[in-house]
Amino acid sequence: MKTDRELQADILDELGYEPVLSPAEIGVAVKNGIVTLSGNVDTSAKKIAAEEAARRVHDVRGIAEEITVIPSFYGHRTDEQIAEAVVDTLKLNNIIPKDHIGVKVDRGWLTLSGKLPWQFQKDAATRAVSDMIGVKGVTNRIEVQNRTNIPVFTEHIHTPSWEKKEEVYKAAAKREYSVFSIIFFVVVVAVGLTFSIGLFFRLFQAYKGM
């Protein structure tokens, strides 16, 4: 088990590998294996990246996430503008079925709802909108539909009885015997022809020598 100081050092190293983050943006405190992330970032994507980086470090028992998203002046959008941009982005995403997701924005905080058939589509929706300008955070309430109603073909596989197995074996043996008989006949005919041609040739030579 790592000490709190070792955990802090490892998390700071892991944060340094995140290309979207600046080392000065995220503060890391550790107590009894519980990590507290703090700081100010300008996109929710950075907030998510910091949390995921901390989760990758072994021996982390829990994470208290206190990062605040403060969009820059350039990134300021009204809730209506954010909602329109999110809807357009989701429509352009080929992974996510169109018109299956509801969008709600409250003071920059985005909430997604609806139903999708697969978990990877739900995750893709979060990734698609989390780094959009003006989005302070994302709550994904999309339900993954239960796929247990997919029809499963359970046709009974009949195991033949011994009598039917015997019939199958006899039929196979009969076919093999027929093939063997044909091959034997061809061999006999070939041998007979060879013998006949040889005999004829010897008789012909004897006739010429008379």
C-alpha positions in Angstrom: 0.0 0.0 0.0 1.4 3.4 -1.0 1.7 6.3 1.4 -0.3 9.4 0.9 2.8 11.3 -0.3 3.6 8.6 -2.8 0.0 8.6 -4.1 0.1 12.4 -4.4 3.4 12.2 -6.4 2.0 9.4 -8.7 -1.2 11.4 -9.4 0.7 14.5 -10.2 2.8 12.5 -12.6 -0.3 11.0 -14.2 -1.9 14.4 -14.6 1.3 15.5 -16.4 0.6 12.9 -19.1 -2.8 14.5 -19.9 -2.4 16.8 -22.9 -5.4 18.9 -22.2 -4.3 19.8 -18.7 -1.8 22.3 -17.4 0.1 21.3 -14.1 -0.9 24.6 -12.5 -4.6 24.0 -13.0 -5.2 21.0 -10.7 -4.3 20.7 -7.0 -3.9 17.3 -5.4 -4.3 16.5 -1.7 -4.3 12.9 -0.3 -5.4 11.7 3.1 -5.7 8.0 4.1 -5.9 7.1 0.4 -8.7 9.6 -0.4 -7.7 12.0 -3.1 -9.1 15.6 -3.3 -8.8 17.3 -6.7 -9.2 21.1 -6.7 -8.6 24.0 -9.0 -10.2 26.0 -11.8 -10.5 24.8 -15.5 -12.2 26.3 -18.5 -13.8 23.2 -19.8 -15.6 20.2 -18.4 -13.3 18.0 -20.5 -10.4 19.0 -18.3 -12.3 18.2 -15.2 -13.2 14.7 -16.5 -9.6 14.1 -17.6 -8.2 15.0 -14.2 -10.6 12.6 -12.4 -9.8 9.8 -14.9 -6.1 10.3 -14.4 -6.4 10.0 -10.6 -8.5 6.9 -11.0 -5.8 5.2 -13.0 -3.3 5.4 -10.1 -3.1 2.2 -8.0 -4.1 2.3 -4.3 -6.4 5.3 -4.7 -9.4 4.5 -2.3 -11.7 7.3 -3.4 -11.8 10.7 -5.0 -13.4 14.0 -3.8 -13.7 16.1 -6.9 -13.8 19.9 -6.2 -12.7 21.2 -9.5 -14.6 24.3 -10.7 -15.3 24.9 -14.4 -15.1 28.6 -15.2 -15.5 29.2 -19.0 -13.3 31.9 -20.4 -14.8 35.1 -21.8 -14.3 33.7 -25.3 -16.1 30.5 -24.3 -19.2 32.2 -22.8 -22.5 31.0 -24.2 -26.1 31.2 -23.1 -27.9 28.0 -22.1 -29.9 28.2 -25.3 -26.8 28.5 -27.4 -25.2 25.6 -25.6 -28.3 23.4 -26.1 -28.4 24.2 -29.8 -24.7 23.4 -30.2 -25.1 20.1 -28.3 -28.1 19.0 -30.4 -26.2 19.7 -33.6 -23.1 17.9 -32.3 -25.0 14.7 -31.4 -26.8 14.7 -34.8 -23.4 14.7 -36.5 -22.1 11.8 -34.4 -22.4 8.5 -36.4 -22.2 6.3 -33.3 -25.2 7.9 -31.6 -28.7 7.2 -33.0 -30.4 10.5 -34.0 -33.3 12.0 -32.0 -32.8 9.5 -29.2 -31.3 12.0 -26.6 -32.9 14.8 -24.7 -30.8 17.9 -23.9 -31.2 20.2 -20.9 -28.9 23.1 -19.9 -29.0 24.9 -16.6 -26.5 27.7 -16.1 -24.0 25.8 -18.3 -24.6 22.4 -16.7 -25.7 19.9 -19.3 -28.0 17.0 -18.6 -28.5 14.2 -21.2 -31.5 11.9 -21.1 -33.2 9.3 -23.2 -32.7 5.7 -24.1 -30.0 4.0 -26.1 -29.4 0.3 -27.0 -25.7 0.2 -26.0 -23.4 1.4 -23.2 -20.7 2.5 -25.6 -23.2 4.9 -27.2 -24.0 6.4 -23.9 -20.3 6.9 -23.2 -19.8 8.4 -26.7 -22.5 11.0 -26.0 -20.6 12.2 -22.9 -17.3 12.4 -24.7 -18.9 14.3 -27.7 -20.2 17.2 -25.6 -18.0 17.4 -22.5 -15.4 19.6 -24.1 -17.8 22.0 -25.8 -17.5 25.7 -25.3 -19.6 26.9 -22.4 -20.3 23.5 -20.9 -19.4 23.4 -17.2 -20.3 19.8 -16.6 -22.3 16.9 -17.9 -24.8 14.7 -16.1 -25.6 11.6 -18.2 -29.0 10.1 -17.4 -29.3 8.2 -20.6 -30.8 4.7 -19.9 -29.2 1.7 -21.7 -32.1 -0.4 -22.8 -32.4 -4.0 -21.6 -31.4 -6.2 -24.5 -32.7 -9.4 -23.0 -35.7 -9.2 -25.3 -33.5 -10.0 -28.3 -34.9 -13.2 -29.8 -32.7 -16.2 -29.1 -33.1 -19.2 -31.3 -33.4 -22.3 -29.1 -34.3 -24.9 -31.6 -34.1 -28.3 -30.1 -31.3 -30.4 -31.4 -32.6 -33.9 -31.8 -30.2 -36.7 -30.9 -30.9 -39.7 -33.0 -31.7 -43.0 -31.3 -29.4 -46.1 -31.6 -31.7 -47.6 -34.2 -31.4 -44.5 -36.4 -27.6 -44.3 -35.8 -27.4 -48.0 -37.0 -29.4 -47.1 -40.1 -27.0 -44.2 -40.8 -23.9 -46.4 -40.3 -25.4 -49.1 -42.6 -26.2 -46.5 -45.3 -22.6 -45.2 -45.0 -21.2 -48.7 -45.2 -23.4 -49.4 -48.3 -22.1 -46.3 -50.0 -18.5 -47.2 -49.2 -19.1 -50.8 -50.5 -20.5 -49.4 -53.7 -17.5 -47.2 -54.2 -15.2 -50.0 -53.5 -17.0 -52.3 -55.9 -16.7 -49.7 -58.7 -13.0 -49.3 -58.1 -12.5 -53.0 -58.0 -14.3 -53.4 -61.3 -12.2 -50.7 -62.9 -9.0 -52.4 -61.7 -10.1 -55.8 -63.0 -11.0 -54.4 -66.4 -7.7 -52.6 -66.6 -5.8 -55.7 -65.7 -7.8 -57.8 -68.1 -7.2 -55.3 -70.9 -3.5 -55.2 -70.2 -3.3 -59.0 -70.2 -5.3 -59.3 -73.4 -3.1 -56.7 -75.2 0.1 -58.5 -74.1 -1.3 -61.9 -75.3 -2.3 -60.4 -78.6 1.1 -58.9 -79.0 2.9 -62.2 -78.3 0.6 -64.1 -80.7 1.3 -61.4 -83.4 5.0 -61.8 -82.9 4.8 -65.6 -83.2 2.7 -65.3 -86.3 5.3 -63.0 -87.9 8.0 -65.5 -87.1 6.4 -68.3 -88.9 
